[in-house]
Amino acid sequence: MSDTVSQNGTGPQPPSSSSWTIEDSEDLYRIRGWGDPYFGINSAGHITVSPQGDRGGSLDLYELVEALKKRNLELPLLLRFSDILEDRIERLNACFAKAIARYNYPGVYRGVFPVKCNQQRHIIEDLVRFGNPYHFGLEAGSKPELLIALASLKTPDSLLICNGYKDRGYIETAMLATRLGQHPIIVLEQPEEVELVISVSQQLGIKPVVGVRAKLSAKGIGRWGGSSGDRAKFGLTIPEIITAVDQLRQANLLDSLQLLHYHIGSQISCISAIKDAIREASQIYVELAQLGAKMQYLDVGGGLGVDYDGSKTNFYASKNYNMQNYANDIVAEVKEACDEKQQAVPTLISESGRAIASHHSLLIFNVLGSSDAPSGIPEVGPEKEHLILRNLRETYDSITPETYQEAYHDAVQFKDEATSIFSFGYLSLRERAKAEQLYWACCRKIYDIVRQQADVPTELEVLEKTLASMYYANLSIFRSAPDSWAIEQLFPILPIHRLNEEPSLRGTLADLTCDSDGKIDRFIDRLQSKSILELHPLKPGEPYYLGMFLVGAYQEIMGNLHNLFGDTNAVHIHLTPNGYEIEHLVKGDTMTEVLEYVEYNAKDLLENVRKATEAALQTGKISIEESQRLLQNYEQSLRSYTYLA
Ligand SMILES: *Cc1c(COP(=O)(O)O)cnc(C)c1O
């Protein structure tokens, strides 16, 4: 898999400084921006994790990974820090408590966790436990999620918000949950659900608490902007809400309507979009109360963003507000609207998933090798060289800070010509190799000049990407970071050690899949994003570990089995006074398990290979030793991890 393992940095190098410090690394990888208060760098140049923020101890991530490897936990490895999850819940509740105090809001906050964000049992169990002091509830977006929520939620006074498309079975189950002491709220997402709820209520003799999801005209922005507006997939338009009110009134159930919900999309990067939505929703809330509904809850959905690049801007990988601003704006706007119409304020609900779950998980993977673009300049032989080669050499010699741009165009043109001459049979394979080597030499020389310029012409930005080293990463993007592939989401990625050493190479990451999309070539940066990541030259015989951070929301469940790379190993780490404890260890899939997903039976497969081996033995095509070796390898593989050892 690895071409040449680059040892001495043949790729382009950033301006070198001999006195690289961990502060330089902090700055380069923007750790304070996205990692505060959970991640930092220690004097050994290793990433540290402080799962309780500034209130608790910290762990050396590199040492933790080494210790886990000694317990036979192979990479890639997903680390989940339950203390971070707890800290996120505390923070969110503290922000709302602070806002409620600041604006003298005569109501409370009762958050819920949207199960779809991470359905893993250990995580939901942790969330329920950590949420207990705050009466934190759960939100279900589908029938299977309702089953999870119903069985997991045991917190007094917490809410069970029932969203998503519903059939009679869903509604019955949700309503009957009342009998168990739960507080389910059935949120009408479709006009058809109104009659269904009325009918189930009459049949069971249960008066449900019902909510309505409004299609706001205030739009979210960015990737999930389509979650609101008239053409959104979910929710009722204003005329449909009025119809629902009339239907409920007729069925004597108008007092069941107690909640207004909206969700304008995930990762809202701009505070103004949040303000617009809450302003519009507050008015709808007040109006519904005046129409006779017994309004008690306002559920603002998700959307609270995560600052993946640490830039604190309205770039899609960031957000231009913090959690406290978010809580303040919601509390203040609702209070103002209610005061104006002399309406009692609602219990506030938010369904923040990303903001709660992202930080607690990170993926550690190793680099298997790297390859660089061809380097060096081919020798001039005794014979006269082909014209195209002479042209390329001349171009190379002509490169100066004044001419580099023109020289670049020439180099590209000559290289294209070389390829086409080759295709017509007028250039030998050896000559073509020389032409390509010369082309790369031109690119490097030009790049060295370009790097010193303040204003880089855009076409030359391509150079940086072209010359970058390729680092082969032991992971599948499709399994572990599907959003990086599907929607170009940015996650912070960086080495977890050697951070006191200058990362002298620039690289992109290629994953294990045989898919050309299986790569990462967009990374967080100061402004927008960059196409290369600063990395260290690999040292022979030494592992190089990278961490992908903030992956606790959505990535696990949306990951797929492309090329049959299965679930990664996962460990749940909890900080103790003496260090840490492994609370749970969830072994990743074996090959037998991934093969079962596609309906293969490991025993049958092995039997097929055994029969073929037997037949080959009979005809003398394989020796007995070879046959044993083959079968042993096959059997052992079936039991082992799908990633490379
Ligand atoms: C996905 C979703 C959420 C969670 O959104 P985040 O941005 O992750 O907080 C909340 N509510 C609904 C209705 C959703 O569909």
The ligand as an SDF file (V2000), in Angstrom:
LIG
                    3D

 15 15  0  0  0  0  0  0  0  0999 V2000
  -31.8730   16.5260   14.0650 C   0  0  0  0  0  0  0  0  0  0  0  0
  -32.8420   17.1900   14.9150 C   0  0  0  0  0  0  0  0  0  0  0  0
  -32.4280   17.7870   16.1250 C   0  0  0  0  0  0  0  0  0  0  0  0
  -30.9880   17.8660   16.5500 C   0  0  0  0  0  0  0  0  0  0  0  0
  -30.3590   18.9340   15.9560 O   0  0  0  0  0  0  0  0  0  0  0  0
  -28.9000   19.4280   16.4110 P   0  0  0  0  0  0  0  0  0  0  0  0
  -28.5900   20.5020   15.4710 O   0  0  0  0  0  0  0  0  0  0  0  0
  -28.0110   18.2360   16.2980 O   0  0  0  0  0  0  0  0  0  0  0  0
  -28.9810   19.8880   17.8030 O   0  0  0  0  0  0  0  0  0  0  0  0
  -33.4070   18.3270   16.9300 C   0  0  0  0  0  0  0  0  0  0  0  0
  -34.7070   18.3150   16.5710 N   0  0  0  0  0  0  0  0  0  0  0  0
  -35.1310   17.7590   15.4180 C   0  0  0  0  0  0  0  0  0  0  0  0
  -36.5690   17.7830   15.0800 C   0  0  0  0  0  0  0  0  0  0  0  0
  -34.2160   17.1930   14.5490 C   0  0  0  0  0  0  0  0  0  0  0  0
  -34.6420   16.6850   13.3950 O   0  0  0  0  0  0  0  0  0  0  0  0
  1  2  1  0
  2  3  1  0
  2 14  2  0
  3  4  1  0
  3 10  2  0
  4  5  1  0
  5  6  1  0
  6  7  2  0
  6  8  1  0
  6  9  1  0
 10 11  1  0
 11 12  2  0
 12 13  1  0
 12 14  1  0
 14 15  1  0
M  END
$$$$
